[in-house]
Structures are given as structure tokens and as C-alpha cells.
């Protein structure tokens, strides 16, 4: 009789464990849906600071991962509670946390760094960034989670970078302007006339070329005077428009200098 009671007790506990993990699996499967609903509620509460679509995807991924982690952790603790006293479980969890903190400090660092990058909005999905360092990595962000960031390089390969390894971030998608500098070589005897023309043309170019933010500056990088003098026009274009605007700048400058009979030298 006692053996029968013992077997029934074990079957009951196993059934409970199966129920706990079945519920955890179901909630994990619905984690993306639940994350979207949480984001919608958050959007209603914080209408004035509604995040971008890319930012919403990042947050949904974070919330979804957090939901899965929490439900499985609860299922494990609930299952242990069937066999172990709650006070003992608390002691085991504390001991495990201390050991885990000492043995997996790099993993913890990755998670803490991931949290800071997400909350500080350092970068988000869809942006082009560069991570300078020993291994110089650049690409478009495809995924962000607490552990790592995935970058798709221009050549097609995927880089998975642990968040704890990210120290400096160069974000190409958040620039205020792009430099569209052009360099000219002219005869030294024409420098005085060329400077007057270029300074006047710089003010006109803001109207003629809408993507030019402000009049360019004329500088001499080398500061060397010989038969020829090299001048550089430091031009600020609207962000991402430098490559498109540079040929137009070259054409405009060459045309105006040609009208004054000033030839460019090589």
C-alpha cells in the first residue's frame, strides 16, 4: 500500500513538472505576440516619445527574450519546489548566482553592455555602424539582443559581435553632414584670382546645389608654394549626399574657372 502511495506521489509530481514546462513552452511560443502587445500598451502610454519602427523591433526582440527567460526560470524553480524546501532553494540560487558571477563574468558583461546599448539608443536595427578595434567590423545591424549584435558586412558575411567587446561605435546613420571635399591644382600665378572666384562661387553654390549645407571653405592642406598650388574646397553636404554632389561641384568649379581663363593643372 505504501509503495502504491509513493508511486502515485511521484506520478503527481512528474505531472506537475510536465504542466509547468508545457505552460512555459506555450508562453515562450507566444512571446513575440505578447511583446508586441506590451509595445502597443507602451506606445499608448508614451505617445510623445513613440520610437521608430527599427527601435520597436529591437525592443520587441528584447521583451520577447526576457519573457522566455522568465517563464522557464519560473518553471525550473517551481519544479524544484516540489522536492526542496523554499529556504534551501533560495540558498542554492544565491550560491549559484555567486559562482556564476565569478565564472561567467564575460557573459554578464555582455548582457549588461547589451542593456546599456538598448536603453541608451546607441544604435538600432537597420543602421550602418563601424566598430573600430583589433578586428575592424562594419556593416548594417540585422539583430540586437542582450548577448550580441549581428552585423551584415557590405561583402555579405555576417558578423556576430559580443556586446561586451563593443567599446567605440561609429554610427554612419546618424551623421549631420557628409564631407564632399574636392582638390584643385592651379598655377600659382592664378591663385589670387582663383581665391576671389571660389569664395564668391561658394556663396552662390548653396543656392545652385540644394544639398550643400553652407558655403565651402578654401584651404591649402600642404601650404607649399611652387609652380603649382593645391587648393582644397571643404564642402559640407547633406548627410549621405556627398558622393552624388561631388561631380556637380567639380563641374561647377571647373566651368567658373574656365570662364576666367584659369586652367587646372595635374
Beta strands, then each sheet from edge to edge (+ up, - down):
strand 1: 128-131
strand 2: 137-144
strand 3: 148-152
strand 4: 158-162
strand 5: 170-171
strand 6: 177-179
strand 7: 182-187
strand 8: 217-219
strand 9: 228-234
strand 10: 236-238
sheet 1: 4+ 3- 2+ 1- 5+
sheet 2: 6+ 10-
sheet 3: 7+ 9- 8+
end
